[in-house]
Every structure is written in C-alpha cells, then in structure tokens.
Amino acid sequence: MSHDTYELKAESREQVGKGSARAVRREGKVPAVIYGDKQPPLAIALSYKDVFYKIHGGGFLTTVATIDVDGKKIQVLPKDYQLDPVKDFPLHVDFLRIGKNTEVNVNVPVHFLNEEKSPGIKRGGVLNIVRHEVEFHCPANAIPEFIEIDLTGAEIGDSIHISAVKLPAGVKPVISDRDFTIATIAGSAAMKPETEEAEAAPAAEEAEEEK
C-alpha cells in the first residue's frame, strides 16, 4: 500500500536567504532545504516542473523520494511546502533526510469500502466522515498510502473507531490516549430528523475537541 518512490535531480545552493531564493525562482527553479538525520541543513534548487507535478499529483507528503544533489543521492521525505497563494505554484520545499531508522508523523488519507453493503446506508443513512485523514507515527520507509475502512454491515447509529482499523506493522496513531471516531452512520434528515442530531452530536463534539 506504499507509494512508489521517485528521484529528483537538484543542485546545491551556496547562498541562503530571501535574495538567494528569489534568484533561484528567477531561473525557473524551486529553492528547497534538506535537513535532519543529525546532519547540517543542505540548501538545494529543484526543477520547477518536477516539483509542481509531484505536489499536485497527490501523495507528495507521504512518499519517500531520492534527491540526486550534484551526483550524491539522498533519501528524503517531503515535510512541508509553500505555494503562491494566488497562482498556486511552489515557492519552497522542506525535505527531511531519511536514515535507516527514521520514524515520522504523517497524515494518511482514509478510504471507505463497501458502502453498498451497509444496511444503514441502504436504508437512507448518511456516512458522516469525522476524519478524512488520520495522523500516524511510522517508519519513514513504510508509510501507508491510505488506510481502509470496510462499511459492510454498518447500521444507522454505528460509529467507526480507530481500533476497528487493521494497521500495518509499526504504524501507530499519534492520538494514543483514546479510541477516536473516524466516521459515523447517521440517519438522514428526510428519514428521522431527531435521531440524526443525536447521532451526529458526539462526532461533532469530538471534531471540536481536536481543534
């Protein structure tokens, strides 16, 4: 279930700072920094096109990549990026250097299966998703692309908690002090309005607590 890895070519940058970053962008490249694994940060410049397609292609922050910096290959995980607020193009990327035992916190999307096999949904119930993503602590080289929740047999009023999800080895939810809700099956407003509110309330409260 992990993403395929990929390689990006980069060149190292001598200067850092705003002026240097602007100069890099003028050349049609994206400034970036590789840090972590007890080594000094390394400032690099990447191809604008490569970075744009990777960011907008999905799974960018959960896919380990290899960056070839002037012939030296470094394994990294993208940790953060900035986009131009108006034009949506990449301005800067932070990469975390991946060592043999690096563990990371990442947000992993939730996929729901077998909605058509849920009696609650068949009767007009609604899948109320409390968390579209869950944050996990896991080995950097074994990040799940997504987690799956099977809705077979789910009835109106059912809540699906993290404990119901089969997780790969070494993958643990960052919230560890409670069995949090990922989704509920709520009654639709057309069906029976008073029960929907009662069922949706706990999920809404939990979402509030998280903020």
MDAnalysis code that builds the backbone (N, CA, C; Angstrom):
import MDAnalysis as mda
import numpy as np

u = mda.Universe.empty(633, n_residues=211, atom_resindex=np.repeat(np.arange(211), 3), trajectory=True)
u.add_TopologyAttr("name", ["N", "CA", "C"] * 211)
u.add_TopologyAttr("resid", np.arange(1, 212))
u.add_TopologyAttr("resname", ["MET", "SER", "HIS", "ASP", "THR", "TYR", "GLU", "LEU", "LYS", "ALA", "GLU", "SER", "ARG", "GLU", "GLN", "VAL", "GLY", "LYS", "GLY", "SER", "ALA", "ARG", "ALA", "VAL", "ARG", "ARG", "GLU", "GLY", "LYS", "VAL", "PRO", "ALA", "VAL", "ILE", "TYR", "GLY", "ASP", "LYS", "GLN", "PRO", "PRO", "LEU", "ALA", "ILE", "ALA", "LEU", "SER", "TYR", "LYS", "ASP", "VAL", "PHE", "TYR", "LYS", "ILE", "HIS", "GLY", "GLY", "GLY", "PHE", "LEU", "THR", "THR", "VAL", "ALA", "THR", "ILE", "ASP", "VAL", "ASP", "GLY", "LYS", "LYS", "ILE", "GLN", "VAL", "LEU", "PRO", "LYS", "ASP", "TYR", "GLN", "LEU", "ASP", "PRO", "VAL", "LYS", "ASP", "PHE", "PRO", "LEU", "HIS", "VAL", "ASP", "PHE", "LEU", "ARG", "ILE", "GLY", "LYS", "ASN", "THR", "GLU", "VAL", "ASN", "VAL", "ASN", "VAL", "PRO", "VAL", "HIS", "PHE", "LEU", "ASN", "GLU", "GLU", "LYS", "SER", "PRO", "GLY", "ILE", "LYS", "ARG", "GLY", "GLY", "VAL", "LEU", "ASN", "ILE", "VAL", "ARG", "HIS", "GLU", "VAL", "GLU", "PHE", "HIS", "CYS", "PRO", "ALA", "ASN", "ALA", "ILE", "PRO", "GLU", "PHE", "ILE", "GLU", "ILE", "ASP", "LEU", "THR", "GLY", "ALA", "GLU", "ILE", "GLY", "ASP", "SER", "ILE", "HIS", "ILE", "SER", "ALA", "VAL", "LYS", "LEU", "PRO", "ALA", "GLY", "VAL", "LYS", "PRO", "VAL", "ILE", "SER", "ASP", "ARG", "ASP", "PHE", "THR", "ILE", "ALA", "THR", "ILE", "ALA", "GLY", "SER", "ALA", "ALA", "MET", "LYS", "PRO", "GLU", "THR", "GLU", "GLU", "ALA", "GLU", "ALA", "ALA", "PRO", "ALA", "ALA", "GLU", "GLU", "ALA", "GLU", "GLU", "GLU", "LYS"])
u.atoms.positions = np.array([
    [0.818, -1.216, 0.000],
    [0.000, 0.000, 0.000],
    [0.854, 1.270, 0.000],
    [2.187, 1.138, -0.047],
    [3.014, 2.344, -0.031],
    [3.118, 2.932, -1.436],
    [3.403, 4.228, -1.478],
    [3.606, 4.881, -2.762],
    [4.906, 4.397, -3.390],
    [4.956, 4.465, -4.724],
    [6.229, 4.223, -5.399],
    [7.153, 5.390, -5.085],
    [8.441, 5.072, -4.998],
    [9.402, 6.142, -4.762],
    [9.758, 6.794, -6.102],
    [10.416, 7.934, -6.063],
    [10.826, 8.582, -7.313],
    [12.119, 9.343, -7.045],
    [12.737, 9.813, -8.119],
    [14.008, 10.530, -7.966],
    [13.896, 11.925, -8.565],
    [14.508, 12.904, -7.901],
    [14.555, 14.275, -8.420],
    [16.014, 14.709, -8.510],
    [16.327, 15.428, -9.577],
    [17.682, 15.972, -9.691],
    [17.706, 17.376, -9.093],
    [18.782, 17.706, -8.378],
    [18.876, 19.029, -7.750],
    [20.316, 19.512, -7.814],
    [20.483, 20.802, -7.610],
    [21.854, 21.315, -7.455],
    [21.933, 22.004, -6.104],
    [23.114, 21.991, -5.492],
    [23.230, 22.635, -4.182],
    [23.350, 24.149, -4.380],
    [22.883, 24.886, -3.363],
    [22.941, 26.355, -3.401],
    [23.940, 26.800, -2.343],
    [24.789, 27.721, -2.697],
    [25.756, 28.241, -1.720],
    [25.052, 29.191, -0.758],
    [24.337, 30.162, -1.332],
    [23.699, 31.186, -0.508],
    [22.311, 30.738, -0.062],
    [21.905, 31.204, 1.118],
    [20.513, 31.019, 1.524],
    [19.955, 32.396, 1.861],
    [18.661, 32.459, 2.095],
    [18.046, 33.750, 2.398],
    [17.123, 34.176, 1.269],
    [16.393, 35.269, 1.533],
    [15.334, 35.687, 0.606],
    [15.857, 36.040, -0.773],
    [16.981, 36.811, -0.813],
    [17.531, 37.231, -2.101],
    [17.929, 36.040, -2.941],
    [18.582, 35.068, -2.288],
    [19.028, 33.861, -2.985],
    [17.829, 33.065, -3.500],
    [16.795, 32.947, -2.652],
    [15.596, 32.191, -3.060],
    [14.944, 32.849, -4.274],
    [14.903, 34.184, -4.267],
    [14.302, 34.901, -5.410],
    [15.095, 34.642, -6.683],
    [16.426, 34.656, -6.537],
    [17.286, 34.419, -7.704],
    [17.050, 33.013, -8.266],
    [16.889, 32.040, -7.370],
    [16.631, 30.658, -7.797],
    [15.309, 30.594, -8.570],
    [14.290, 31.286, -8.045],
    [12.975, 31.272, -8.720],
    [13.042, 31.952, -10.082],
    [13.868, 33.005, -10.168],
    [14.004, 33.698, -11.463],
    [14.562, 32.762, -12.525],
    [15.375, 31.791, -12.075],
    [15.940, 30.820, -13.026],
    [14.943, 29.703, -13.346],
    [13.708, 29.815, -12.810],
    [12.705, 28.782, -13.084],
    [12.875, 27.543, -12.218],
    [13.543, 27.739, -11.073],
    [13.730, 26.593, -10.164],
    [13.053, 26.880, -8.832],
    [12.946, 25.826, -7.993],
    [12.314, 25.978, -6.677],
    [13.377, 25.782, -5.597],
    [13.552, 26.770, -4.688],
    [14.500, 26.575, -3.586],
    [13.949, 25.566, -2.578],
    [14.850, 24.779, -2.001],
    [14.424, 23.777, -1.020],
    [15.562, 23.555, -0.040],
    [15.227, 22.914, 1.100],
    [16.240, 22.593, 2.112],
    [16.060, 21.137, 2.529],
    [17.167, 20.427, 2.662],
    [17.151, 19.056, 3.205],
    [17.758, 19.149, 4.605],
    [17.022, 18.652, 5.612],
    [17.541, 18.746, 6.989],
    [17.309, 17.417, 7.706],
    [17.819, 17.310, 8.920],
    [17.549, 16.117, 9.738],
    [18.662, 15.079, 9.679],
    [18.429, 13.958, 10.364],
    [19.366, 12.834, 10.465],
    [20.733, 13.285, 10.995],
    [20.678, 14.253, 11.952],
    [21.886, 14.746, 12.653],
    [22.962, 15.271, 11.695],
    [22.521, 15.833, 10.566],
    [23.470, 16.435, 9.624],
    [23.072, 17.884, 9.386],
    [24.041, 18.730, 8.967],
    [23.684, 20.138, 8.739],
    [22.689, 20.272, 7.584],
    [21.838, 21.298, 7.618],
    [20.878, 21.506, 6.532],
    [21.611, 21.751, 5.201],
    [20.996, 21.283, 4.127],
    [21.588, 21.433, 2.798],
    [20.600, 22.203, 1.931],
    [21.029, 23.376, 1.422],
    [20.149, 24.183, 0.568],
    [20.312, 23.725, -0.881],
    [19.186, 23.494, -1.553],
    [19.231, 22.990, -2.930],
    [18.233, 23.750, -3.812],
    [18.363, 23.552, -5.133],
    [17.397, 24.094, -6.096],
    [16.912, 22.941, -6.960],
    [15.593, 22.875, -7.159],
    [14.969, 21.776, -7.914],
    [14.280, 22.312, -9.167],
    [14.049, 21.422, -10.107],
    [13.301, 21.808, -11.303],
    [11.864, 22.168, -10.920],
    [11.439, 23.346, -11.381],
    [10.083, 23.827, -11.075],
    [9.034, 22.823, -11.550],
    [9.207, 22.319, -12.782],
    [8.209, 21.419, -13.376],
    [8.080, 20.136, -12.547],
    [9.237, 19.556, -12.166],
    [9.226, 18.319, -11.361],
    [8.433, 18.515, -10.071],
    [8.751, 19.608, -9.362],
    [8.121, 19.849, -8.053],
    [6.628, 20.122, -8.227],
    [6.279, 20.924, -9.220],
    [4.866, 21.261, -9.455],
    [4.044, 19.983, -9.670],
    [4.535, 19.096, -10.547],
    [3.770, 17.887, -10.847],
    [3.699, 16.941, -9.656],
    [4.777, 16.870, -8.884],
    [4.761, 15.976, -7.718],
    [3.783, 16.487, -6.654],
    [3.796, 17.807, -6.383],
    [2.901, 18.362, -5.356],
    [1.443, 18.191, -5.774],
    [1.150, 18.491, -7.038],
    [-0.243, 18.448, -7.476],
    [-0.689, 17.041, -7.889],
    [0.239, 16.083, -7.882],
    [-0.119, 14.716, -8.278],
    [-0.665, 13.886, -7.119],
    [-0.604, 14.413, -5.879],
    [-1.126, 13.677, -4.720],
    [-0.059, 12.802, -4.074],
    [-0.225, 12.601, -2.755],
    [0.690, 11.713, -2.019],
    [2.089, 12.281, -1.812],
    [2.267, 13.582, -2.064],
    [3.610, 14.180, -2.001],
    [4.231, 14.025, -0.608],
    [3.438, 14.323, 0.440],
    [3.987, 14.323, 1.802],
    [4.058, 12.933, 2.432],
    [3.637, 11.893, 1.688],
    [3.729, 10.535, 2.249],
    [4.616, 9.633, 1.393],
    [5.325, 10.209, 0.434],
    [6.155, 9.396, -0.463],
    [7.631, 9.723, -0.286],
    [8.420, 8.687, 0.033],
    [9.872, 8.868, 0.159],
    [10.455, 9.054, -1.245],
    [11.363, 10.007, -1.369],
    [11.990, 10.269, -2.671],
    [13.508, 10.208, -2.524],
    [14.188, 10.076, -3.649],
    [15.647, 10.188, -3.663],
    [15.980, 11.485, -4.382],
    [16.799, 12.320, -3.770],
    [17.223, 13.547, -4.444],
    [18.695, 13.394, -4.812],
    [18.973, 13.557, -6.091],
    [20.335, 13.473, -6.603],
    [20.904, 14.893, -6.604],
    [21.741, 15.193, -5.599],
    [22.323, 16.541, -5.482],
    [23.739, 16.493, -6.044],
    [23.875, 16.994, -7.252],
    [25.182, 17.008, -7.922],
    [25.851, 15.620, -7.855],
    [25.063, 14.580, -8.092],
    [25.624, 13.215, -8.144],
    [25.549, 12.446, -6.835],
    [25.241, 13.139, -5.719],
    [25.134, 12.434, -4.429],
    [23.655, 12.169, -4.153],
    [23.297, 10.895, -3.901],
    [21.880, 10.539, -3.742],
    [21.475, 10.537, -2.266],
    [20.416, 11.273, -1.962],
    [19.957, 11.407, -0.574],
    [18.491, 10.999, -0.503],
    [18.182, 10.090, 0.430],
    [16.770, 9.686, 0.615],
    [16.067, 10.693, 1.513],
    [14.889, 11.143, 1.086],
    [14.183, 12.192, 1.833],
    [12.681, 11.914, 1.855],
    [12.020, 12.610, 2.795],
    [10.560, 12.651, 2.804],
    [10.165, 14.127, 2.800],
    [9.350, 14.582, 1.817],
    [8.894, 15.980, 1.861],
    [8.100, 16.218, 3.142],
    [8.449, 17.280, 3.883],
    [7.759, 17.541, 5.150],
    [6.812, 18.725, 5.043],
    [7.129, 19.681, 4.168],
    [6.293, 20.873, 4.083],
    [6.607, 21.578, 2.774],
    [5.653, 22.345, 2.289],
    [5.934, 23.166, 1.108],
    [5.073, 24.415, 1.170],
    [5.524, 25.457, 0.477],
    [4.737, 26.692, 0.396],
    [4.327, 26.886, -1.051],
    [3.049, 27.247, -1.245],
    [2.566, 27.565, -2.588],
    [2.261, 29.051, -2.649],
    [2.411, 29.641, -3.821],
    [1.997, 31.026, -4.015],
    [0.491, 31.092, -3.781],
    [0.025, 31.987, -2.883],
    [-1.396, 31.979, -2.518],
    [-2.319, 32.291, -3.694],
    [-1.803, 33.000, -4.693],
    [-2.664, 33.369, -5.824],
    [-2.502, 32.390, -6.978],
    [-1.240, 32.112, -7.338],
    [-1.026, 31.339, -8.569],
    [-0.808, 29.852, -8.316],
    [-0.714, 29.460, -7.017],
    [-0.623, 28.037, -6.695],
    [0.684, 27.371, -7.115],
    [1.719, 28.166, -7.461],
    [2.947, 27.449, -7.802],
    [3.888, 27.359, -6.610],
    [4.736, 26.307, -6.610],
    [5.582, 26.057, -5.434],
    [6.643, 27.132, -5.244],
    [6.783, 27.594, -3.991],
    [7.769, 28.626, -3.652],
    [8.963, 28.047, -2.894],
    [8.711, 26.982, -2.111],
    [9.774, 26.429, -1.262],
    [9.344, 25.052, -0.767],
    [10.320, 24.138, -0.617],
    [10.015, 22.805, -0.080],
    [11.023, 22.465, 1.014],
    [10.521, 21.867, 2.118],
    [11.389, 21.323, 3.170],
    [11.391, 19.802, 3.039],
    [12.579, 19.216, 2.995],
    [12.700, 17.756, 2.948],
    [13.384, 17.267, 4.218],
    [12.911, 16.139, 4.733],
    [13.543, 15.509, 5.899],
    [14.434, 14.382, 5.395],
    [15.703, 14.395, 5.822],
    [16.636, 13.336, 5.426],
    [16.234, 12.033, 6.120],
    [16.180, 10.962, 5.372],
    [15.723, 9.680, 5.924],
    [16.923, 8.778, 6.183],
    [17.100, 8.400, 7.455],
    [18.137, 7.423, 7.795],
    [17.489, 6.042, 7.893],
    [18.283, 5.047, 8.272],
    [17.790, 3.668, 8.316],
    [16.611, 3.518, 9.281],
    [16.679, 4.224, 10.428],
    [15.640, 4.030, 11.446],
    [14.757, 5.255, 11.648],
    [14.697, 6.136, 10.656],
    [13.909, 7.367, 10.829],
    [12.423, 7.033, 10.964],
    [11.798, 7.622, 12.000],
    [10.342, 7.487, 12.139],
    [9.729, 8.875, 12.006],
    [8.544, 8.933, 11.437],
    [7.938, 10.234, 11.136],
    [6.463, 10.243, 11.523],
    [5.908, 11.451, 11.681],
    [4.462, 11.620, 11.819],
    [3.914, 12.086, 10.475],
    [2.919, 11.381, 9.957],
    [2.343, 11.776, 8.662],
    [0.820, 11.643, 8.716],
    [0.149, 12.486, 7.938],
    [-1.306, 12.379, 7.792],
    [-1.615, 11.446, 6.631],
    [-2.397, 10.418, 6.916],
    [-2.706, 9.403, 5.905],
    [-4.201, 9.462, 5.594],
    [-4.571, 9.508, 4.291],
    [-5.992, 9.575, 3.936],
    [-6.741, 8.288, 4.312],
    [-8.049, 8.445, 4.575],
    [-8.918, 7.314, 4.902],
    [-9.771, 6.988, 3.672],
    [-9.793, 5.722, 3.273],
    [-10.662, 5.273, 2.173],
    [-11.764, 4.388, 2.754],
    [-12.988, 4.595, 2.292],
    [-14.123, 3.790, 2.767],
    [-14.538, 2.806, 1.681],
    [-14.716, 1.525, 2.088],
    [-15.080, 0.474, 1.135],
    [-16.482, -0.052, 1.439],
    [-17.098, -0.616, 0.412],
    [-18.365, -1.363, 0.558],
    [-19.515, -0.561, 1.150],
    [-19.662, 0.698, 0.721],
    [-20.822, 1.489, 1.171],
    [-22.116, 0.768, 0.793],
    [-22.068, 0.102, -0.378],
    [-23.305, -0.567, -0.856],
    [-23.658, -1.781, -0.003],
    [-22.724, -2.221, 0.873],
    [-23.009, -3.379, 1.735],
    [-23.369, -2.944, 3.156],
    [-23.617, -1.641, 3.349],
    [-24.002, -1.149, 4.671],
    [-25.517, -1.038, 4.732],
    [-26.173, -1.852, 5.597],
    [-27.638, -1.783, 5.705],
    [-28.107, -0.373, 6.083],
    [-27.334, 0.320, 6.939],
    [-27.702, 1.673, 7.372],
    [-27.742, 2.643, 6.205],
    [-26.727, 2.584, 5.332],
    [-26.683, 3.488, 4.179],
    [-27.783, 3.111, 3.187],
    [-28.022, 1.806, 3.034],
    [-29.091, 1.352, 2.117],
    [-30.451, 1.894, 2.551],
    [-30.642, 2.018, 3.873],
    [-31.939, 2.494, 4.376],
    [-32.024, 4.021, 4.368],
    [-31.040, 4.675, 3.771],
    [-31.105, 6.136, 3.684],
    [-30.195, 6.843, 4.670],
    [-29.399, 6.080, 5.419],
    [-28.444, 6.704, 6.345],
    [-27.316, 7.387, 5.573],
    [-26.584, 8.235, 6.272],
    [-25.533, 9.026, 5.628],
    [-24.195, 8.740, 6.309],
    [-23.156, 8.525, 5.487],
    [-21.811, 8.353, 6.040],
    [-21.286, 9.728, 6.441],
    [-21.100, 9.913, 7.746],
    [-20.648, 11.203, 8.276],
    [-19.163, 11.046, 8.638],
    [-18.281, 11.601, 7.793],
    [-16.836, 11.396, 7.989],
    [-16.287, 12.457, 8.949],
    [-15.826, 11.995, 10.111],
    [-15.274, 12.908, 11.120],
    [-13.824, 13.249, 10.758],
    [-13.090, 12.240, 10.255],
    [-11.683, 12.464, 9.877],
    [-11.438, 11.909, 8.482],
    [-11.071, 12.796, 7.573],
    [-10.711, 12.353, 6.214],
    [-9.264, 11.855, 6.188],
    [-8.484, 12.273, 7.207],
    [-7.095, 11.836, 7.342],
    [-6.836, 11.520, 8.808],
    [-5.900, 10.603, 9.046],
    [-5.502, 10.293, 10.415],
    [-3.987, 10.447, 10.495],
    [-3.505, 11.064, 11.585],
    [-2.053, 11.233, 11.741],
    [-1.466, 9.986, 12.406],
    [-0.453, 9.424, 11.761],
    [0.206, 8.224, 12.275],
    [1.691, 8.482, 12.499],
    [2.249, 7.712, 13.454],
    [3.691, 7.674, 13.675],
    [4.160, 6.352, 13.075],
    [5.099, 6.409, 12.131],
    [5.507, 5.154, 11.484],
    [6.917, 5.257, 10.908],
    [7.507, 4.099, 10.549],
    [8.826, 4.150, 9.910],
    [8.718, 4.918, 8.592],
    [9.719, 5.755, 8.308],
    [9.658, 6.590, 7.096],
    [9.617, 5.740, 5.826],
    [10.176, 4.526, 5.902],
    [10.189, 3.706, 4.686],
    [8.988, 2.757, 4.615],
    [8.005, 2.944, 5.513],
    [6.813, 2.075, 5.474],
    [5.558, 2.902, 5.758],
    [5.415, 4.034, 5.056],
    [4.249, 4.896, 5.258],
    [3.091, 4.343, 4.429],
    [1.940, 4.054, 5.066],
    [0.816, 3.566, 4.257],
    [0.298, 4.673, 3.335],
    [-0.077, 4.302, 2.119],
    [-0.612, 5.287, 1.168],
    [-1.980, 5.761, 1.644],
    [-2.742, 4.837, 2.253],
    [-4.050, 5.178, 2.830],
    [-4.426, 4.060, 3.792],
    [-5.447, 4.305, 4.630],
    [-5.992, 3.217, 5.441],
    [-7.417, 2.953, 4.950],
    [-7.875, 1.724, 5.110],
    [-9.182, 1.335, 4.580],
    [-10.155, 1.000, 5.703],
    [-11.387, 1.458, 5.526],
    [-12.440, 1.116, 6.479],
    [-13.556, 0.430, 5.715],
    [-13.883, -0.789, 6.142],
    [-14.913, -1.588, 5.470],
    [-16.262, -1.308, 6.139],
    [-17.211, -0.824, 5.352],
    [-18.521, -0.457, 5.906],
    [-19.534, -1.599, 5.851],
    [-19.091, -2.790, 5.457],
    [-20.004, -3.933, 5.385],
    [-20.703, -4.129, 6.736],
    [-22.030, -4.168, 6.713],
    [-22.799, -4.443, 7.936],
    [-23.032, -3.234, 8.816],
    [-22.522, -2.046, 8.437],
    [-22.671, -0.867, 9.309],
    [-24.125, -0.380, 9.314],
    [-24.657, -0.154, 10.515],
    [-26.048, 0.270, 10.688],
    [-26.116, 1.747, 11.070],
    [-27.307, 2.329, 10.952],
    [-27.505, 3.706, 11.413],
    [-27.218, 3.750, 12.918],
    [-26.469, 4.763, 13.341],
    [-26.102, 4.861, 14.757],
    [-24.739, 4.274, 15.057],
    [-24.166, 3.512, 14.102],
    [-22.834, 2.934, 14.337],
    [-21.752, 4.005, 14.237],
    [-20.739, 3.886, 15.087],
    [-19.544, 4.732, 14.979],
    [-18.371, 3.828, 14.649],
    [-17.499, 4.286, 13.765],
    [-16.308, 3.502, 13.429],
    [-15.124, 4.176, 14.099],
    [-14.464, 3.423, 14.987],
    [-13.325, 3.972, 15.738],
    [-12.017, 3.466, 15.157],
    [-10.918, 4.110, 15.556],
    [-9.592, 3.726, 15.049],
    [-9.276, 2.268, 15.400],
    [-9.801, 1.769, 16.523],
    [-9.492, 0.388, 16.927],
    [-10.030, -0.633, 15.927],
    [-10.989, -0.213, 15.086],
    [-11.573, -1.145, 14.109],
    [-10.727, -1.242, 12.834],
    [-9.661, -0.448, 12.754],
    [-8.863, -0.410, 11.521],
    [-7.640, -1.304, 11.675],
    [-7.436, -2.178, 10.677],
    [-6.227, -3.020, 10.697],
    [-5.059, -2.194, 10.175],
    [-4.076, -1.965, 11.046],
    [-2.943, -1.113, 10.656],
    [-1.714, -1.978, 10.362],
    [-0.903, -1.544, 9.393],
    [0.336, -2.287, 9.118],
    [1.276, -2.252, 10.329],
    [2.215, -3.179, 10.361],
    [3.174, -3.256, 11.474],
    [3.938, -1.949, 11.609],
    [4.106, -1.505, 12.866],
    [4.905, -0.307, 13.126],
    [4.161, 1.002, 12.922],
    [2.899, 0.927, 12.482],
    [2.115, 2.150, 12.235],
    [1.178, 2.374, 13.417],
    [1.365, 3.516, 14.125],
    [0.545, 3.773, 15.324],
    [-0.096, 5.157, 15.220],
    [-1.372, 5.276, 15.658],
    [-1.979, 6.616, 15.639],
    [-1.260, 7.545, 16.611],
    [-1.095, 8.811, 16.222],
    [-0.431, 9.789, 17.091],
    [-1.299, 10.061, 18.330],
    [-2.628, 10.102, 18.142],
    [-3.528, 10.223, 19.308],
    [-3.638, 8.823, 19.908],
    [-3.046, 8.639, 21.077],
    [-2.994, 7.278, 21.620],
    [-3.782, 7.140, 22.914],
    [-4.347, 8.264, 23.401],
    [-4.982, 8.194, 24.722],
    [-6.464, 7.854, 24.647],
    [-7.016, 7.715, 23.426],
    [-8.430, 7.315, 23.336],
    [-8.719, 6.694, 21.981],
    [-9.813, 5.958, 21.934],
    [-10.223, 5.265, 20.712],
    [-11.100, 6.222, 19.895],
    [-10.465, 7.098, 19.103],
    [-11.209, 8.189, 18.475],
    [-12.068, 7.726, 17.287],
    [-13.089, 8.518, 17.009],
    [-14.052, 8.204, 15.945],
    [-13.524, 8.684, 14.594],
    [-13.668, 7.831, 13.566],
    [-13.287, 8.227, 12.206],
    [-14.533, 8.579, 11.400],
    [-15.637, 7.840, 11.632],
    [-16.876, 8.139, 10.901],
    [-18.063, 7.568, 11.663],
    [-19.243, 8.082, 11.352],
    [-20.480, 7.532, 11.918],
    [-21.465, 7.340, 10.768],
    [-22.433, 6.470, 10.985],
    [-23.535, 6.350, 10.029],
    [-24.719, 7.054, 10.687],
    [-25.112, 8.190, 10.124],
    [-26.186, 8.995, 10.720],
    [-27.461, 8.818, 9.915],
    [-28.610, 8.977, 10.590],
    [-29.886, 8.957, 9.872],
    [-29.992, 10.218, 9.027],
    [-30.618, 10.128, 7.860],
    [-30.729, 11.331, 7.028],
    [-31.860, 12.203, 7.549],
    [-31.800, 13.498, 7.244],
    [-32.807, 14.451, 7.731],
    [-34.195, 14.064, 7.236],
    [-34.257, 13.532, 6.045],
    [-35.561, 13.166, 5.465],
    [-36.165, 11.987, 6.223],
    [-35.279, 11.144, 6.801],
    [-35.775, 9.927, 7.428],
    [-36.349, 10.195, 8.816],
    [-35.449, 10.529, 9.739],
    [-35.909, 10.803, 11.103],
    [-34.988, 11.846, 11.708],
    [-35.395, 13.108, 11.627],
    [-34.508, 14.219, 11.986],
    [-33.963, 14.142, 13.396],
    [-34.801, 13.713, 14.379],
    [-34.316, 13.806, 15.765],
    [-33.167, 12.836, 16.033],
    [-33.158, 11.644, 15.383],
    [-32.059, 10.710, 15.688],
    [-30.775, 11.159, 15.021],
    [-30.900, 11.795, 13.865],
    [-29.662, 12.206, 13.193],
    [-28.882, 13.160, 14.083],
    [-29.593, 14.114, 14.682],
    [-28.889, 15.080, 15.523],
    [-28.217, 14.385, 16.699],
    [-28.922, 13.448, 17.286],
    [-28.369, 12.735, 18.441],
    [-27.126, 11.955, 18.037],
    [-27.158, 11.356, 16.821],
    [-26.011, 10.539, 16.407],
    [-24.843, 11.393, 15.941],
    [-25.159, 12.525, 15.292],
    [-24.076, 13.357, 14.748],
    [-23.390, 14.161, 15.856],
    [-24.108, 14.419, 16.958],
    [-23.557, 15.282, 18.012],
    [-22.223, 14.781, 18.579],
    [-22.106, 13.494, 18.977],
    [-20.831, 13.068, 19.557],
    [-19.674, 13.273, 18.574],
    [-19.927, 12.995, 17.298],
    [-18.860, 13.143, 16.297],
    [-18.466, 14.608, 16.183],
    [-19.453, 15.486, 16.173],
    [-19.167, 16.925, 16.039],
    [-18.377, 17.411, 17.250],
    [-18.777, 16.910, 18.437],
    [-18.060, 17.329, 19.655],
    [-16.606, 16.898, 19.595],
    [-16.395, 15.670, 19.115],
    [-15.019, 15.176, 19.067],
    [-14.199, 16.013, 18.083],
    [-14.804, 16.346, 16.936],
    [-14.082, 17.168, 15.941],
    [-13.714, 18.520, 16.577],
    [-14.624, 19.074, 17.390],
    [-14.352, 20.353, 18.063],
    [-13.154, 20.217, 19.004],
    [-13.168, 19.094, 19.781],
    [-12.084, 18.894, 20.766],
    [-10.716, 18.917, 20.086],
    [-10.685, 18.359, 18.867],
    [-9.391, 18.225, 18.188],
    [-8.813, 19.574, 17.821],
    [-9.685, 20.566, 17.583],
    [-9.205, 21.837, 17.013],
    [-8.303, 22.568, 17.978],
])
